Amino acid sequence: MTARTSQSAGILELDKPKALNALDLGMIRDLQSALDSWRDDDTVRSVIIRSASPRAFCAGGDIRAIRTAVLEGRHDDAHAFFREEYNLNETIATYPKPFIALIDGAAMGGGLGVSIHGSIRVVTENALMAMPETAIGFFPDIGASYFLPRLAINNHGALALGKYLGMTGARVRAADALACGLATHHVPSARLGELAEALAASTGDPAAVVAEFATDPGPAPLAEILDEVEECFSAATVTGIIERLSAGGSEWHSETLAALEAISPRSAWITARLVERGAVATLRECLDRELALTVTVTRHPDFAEGVRAVLVDKDRQPAWTPATLAELDPAEIDAVLL
């Protein structure tokens, strides 16, 4: 990660292309340090975060390193990573200057943590956003329990849409990101460099600058399935969601059911409860709840097994504990979330 100033802007550039800019603790600390140094610097009027590589904006946190720390019994190291990452998320959310994310490529998990909390989120046609943590036996964190239940399309879908995206890890493209609120503007990738230069040169409202470059990304596919999402994911329990999906006859119903049946049953239930509680909580409360939950979740067998199956061995054949929702005790999940 490099931090520099350009005219009136502070520039944060993620530059680990081989790792798809996955965040490690050093990068998190460098980002925090730069933001702290620019907070009271009157020459820096706004902050821009972008990737130096066209391959990805940020693929998330370095979860394999966290798994290694957990397996080696270095739980304090794992906890330190999440604590400092979540503090960075709050810094971005409360930053006193415009924080502008230019998202060209994949933004997964922690990649949303360093973008979604900013005041301006620009996506290109290459943007791909998701919170895929349930597939690795984890849960949507980085304040996702706060922003997921607040996503909506034309004021519809809040909570149900958040549960759907958080539980299934569904991938969101530019039009959907703009429609549901993950993004604020769409700008063609070819003009992103020009936009960055214009933002750095401007001493006015950055939103007005971005608006001059913004274009319509087209219709949002999520809007076409919103009724089905609301019908299924408004169920009071994960079991109820499964039942409603099973009763549906569309391709979306069957694909979504398959996605839920492949993830950790424990993670599915935790995520549903987190999103529900996040709907009536502040960002700080959500981050604190998520941080406390990391201690329990990373020590559970599903975490190490999920990361192994998806990121280490890549066989996509995790053995979950328990293996099915029927074997899960919801009361145990609710106790963990207190």
N, C-alpha and C positions, 0 to 999 in steps of 0.2 A: 504494500500500500504506500502510495506517495501522497504527500500533502504539500500544496503550494498555493500561492496567491497569483491571480491574474487580473490586473486592473482592480475592479471593485469586488471581486469574488474570491472566495476560498475554494480551491478545487481538491476534492478527494478522489483519487483514482485507484481502483482495485486492479492489481496487476499480477495475479497468480494464474495465468491462463491454463497451465497443465492441471491445476486443481479446480478449475472453473471458479476461481476466486473464493473458494470455500474459506470461511472465517476461522482463523486460529486465534489464540489468546493474544498473541503479539499484534495482530491486525486490529483486534478490538481495542487494545490499549492505545495503538497509534491513532485510530479514529477518535477515540475519546480525548486524547491529548490535543489533537488539532482543533477539535471543537471547543475545548476549554480555552485554548490560546486565542481563538478568534472571537470568543464571546464578547469581550470588551474592547476589541480592536475596531475603532471607528472607520478604518480604511477598508474593512471587510463588511460589505453590505448584505451579502447573501452567501450561501454555501451550495456548491454543486457536487453531487456524488455520481460517478460514472465508472464504467469499466474501460480498461485499456485494450481489451480484447473483444472481438465480435462474437466469440464463442458463447459467452455468458455474462450476465450482469453479476450475479452471485448465486452459487448453487446451494448456499446454506452454511451451516457450521461444520467444522471438521469433526463429524460425528464418529468417524473411525478412531480418531485419537482419544475421544471421550470414552469409547468402548474399551480401548486398551487400558486407560487409566482405571476404569471400573474393574476390569478383570484382574488388574494388578493390585487392587485394593487401595488405589490412590483416590479415594472418594472426595477428599478435600480439593484435589486438583479439578475434578469434574465439577464440583460445586462452584469453585472459583470462576470457571469458564462461564457457567450460566449466570452467576451473579453479576459479573462484569458486562456480559452481553446484554442482560436485561436493563442494567443501569444505562448503557449506551442507548438502548431503545427509548428509554424515558428522556434522556438528554435530547434526542432528536425530536421527540414529541413536544417538548417544552422549550425548544430552542427559541431565543428571542429574535432571531433573524430568519428570513425565508430559507428553507432547506429544500433543495430541488434535486430530485432523483431522475436521472436519465436512464431509463431501463430499455436496453437493446439486447435481447437474448433472455436466457432463463433467469428467473428470480424465484428461488425456492427457499422455504423455511426462513433461515436467518437472513437471506437476501431480501425478504420482505421486511424483516426487522430493521434494516438500514435504509428502507425506502418508504414503506407504507405510512410510517409515523411522521413523515415530512409534510410540509404544507403544499408542495407541488410534486406530483408524480407523473412524469411523462413516459409513455410507452410507445414503442414503434411496432411495425408489423411483425418484427421478430420476437417480441416480448412473449414470454410464457411463464405464468405465475401459478404457484401451487403451494399448499401446505401438506406435504406427503408423509408426515411423521407417523401416522397410524400403521403404515406399512413396515415400519422398523420397530414396532412395539413401544413407540413413544407417544407424544401427543402434540398438537399444534401449540407452540409456545411463542416466545418473543412478543407477547401481548396479543396474540391471535384470539385469545378468549375475550378480549375487549373489542377488536375490530370485526371479527367474524359475525357476531350477532347484530352488528350495525350495518351490514351490507344489505342493499335492497335495489330493486329495479323498478323505477317509477313508483317508489314508496311501497312496493310490495316485496314480500319474501324475507323480511328481516327475521332472524332467528332460524327459520327453516333453511334458508339459503346458506347461512353460516354453518349449520350442522352438516348440510350436504357437502359443502366444500371442505370442511374440517375433517369429517369422518372418512370420506372417500378419497381425499387427496386429488380431486378432479382438477385437471389443468385448465387454466383460463388464458385465453388469447386477448389481444388488444381490445377488440370491440366489447367483449364481456367485461374486461377489467374496467373500462370506461363506464359501461352501463351500470355496474353494481357498486362503483365507488372505490375500487382498488386503485384506479388511476384517475387523474384529473384532466389529462390532455393526451391526444394522439398526434405524434409528429413522425413523418416518414424517416426511416433510418438514414437515408442519404442526406438529410438536412440536419442531423443531430449535431455535427461539428459546428455548423453555421449557427445553430441555436445556442450552443455553449459559448461561442464567441460573442454573440449579441447579449447574452445574459451577463457576461463578465464586463462588457463595456457599458451596460446600462446603470444609471443611478436612480432609475424610477421603479415602478412596480413590476417585478419579474413576471407576475401573472399576465400582465398586458403584453410583455415581450413574447411569452410562450404562445399567447392567443394569436399572434400574428403568424406563427408557424403551424398552428394546429389545423388538422384536417379531420374529416369524418371517416372513421375506420369501417363504416358499414354496419349492417344489422348485427345484433347480439344474439348468438344461438341460445344463450342461457334464457333469454326472454321467452323463447318458444317452448321451453320445458318448465317454466316457472310454476305453472299451475300444478304439474305433477310433483315438483319438488316440494311445494307447500303442502300438498295432500299427504305425501308420504313422510316427510321429515317433521311434520307438526305432531306426529304421534308422541305420546308421553314417555315412551320407553324405547330403547333400541330394539327390543323384541317386537314392539308395535310397528316400528319402521320396517323391519324385516317382513312382517306379515303383510303390510300394505304394498310393499314392493313385490312380494310373491303373488299378490292378487292382481297386479297390473299386467297388461298384455302387450305393452310396447317394447321395442328394442331397448329403449332407455331404462325401463324397469328391470329387464333381465341383466343388462350390463351393470347397472348400479348395484343390484343384488349380488352379482358375482364379485364386484369390487369390495363390498362389505364382508362377504364371506371369506375373502382372502386375507383380510387384515387381522391384527390381534384383537380378539373379542374384548379383552380387558381395555385396550386402547380405545376401542369404539365407544365403550360405555363411559370411560373417563372423559373423552372428548365431548360427548353429548352433554354430560353434566357441567363441564367447564364452560361451554358456550352458553348454557342456560344461566349459569351464575354470573358470567361475564356481562350479560345483557343488562344487569342492574348494579354493576360495579364500576369503579373508576379504573383508569389504566393502571395506576399504582397498585390498587388492590388486586387487579388481575395478574400483574407481574409478580407480586408477592406470593399469590396463591400458586402460580406456575413454578416459582423458584422452590417453594416448599415441596411441591409435588415431584420435582426432579430427583430429590433425594430418594424417595420411595421407588419411583419408576425406573431409574437407572440401575437400581439394585435388584429389580425383579428379573427373572430369567428371560422374559419376552424381549427386553431391550438388547441384550447381548446377542440373542438368537436372531432377532429381526435385522440388526445391523450386519450380522454374519451372512444371512441369506440374501440381502439386497446389495450390500457394498463390499463384503469381503470375499466370500465364495461365489456370490452372484448366482446361486442355483434357484433362487426364488421359491424355495421349499422350506419355509420356516415351520418349526414345531412349536406351536403356541402353548402356553400354560395359563389357564385351561385351554383346551383345543376348540371348545364350542361355547356359544352363549348360554346354552342350557346348563353348563357346569359352573357358570359364573354366579357369584353371590353379589347382587347389587348393593347390599348393605355394606359390604367390605369396601366397595368403591366409594360410597358416600362417606364412610369413615375416613378414608385417605384424604378426601378433599376438604375436610374441616380445617 
